[in-house]
Amino acid sequence: MTSVTATNFRSNIKHYMDLVIRDSQEVIINRGNEAAVLIPMDQYNAIKETEYLMSSKEMETTILTGMEDIRKGNFEEVDIDEL
């Protein structure tokens, strides 16, 4: 993770975009007492997908129950070609 001032970011935007896109690094852009974070698009999409899935209490419960079942070994393996 890299932290820069807004002025430095503006002056070197290509460099910081390359860090994010090519190297999957997050860049924190500081502006006084505020800050923003620049992240790769796939990371942003994963965050938004998680946010969407967890926005429904029923879906959240289903996912968490499924994860617990997997952790406990309570599942049955199937061959996807047989479905």
Number of C-alpha atoms within 10 A of each C-alpha: 11 13 15 16 14 17 12 13 18 12 11 12 13 11 10 23 19 12 19 19 15 10 11 16 17 19 20 19 21 17 12 8 5 7 13 12 12 17 18 17 12 11 12 12 11 11 12 12 12 12 11 12 14 16 11 11 10 10 13 15 12 13 14 12 12 14 13 12 12 12 10 9 9 10 10 6 5 8 6 6 5 5 5
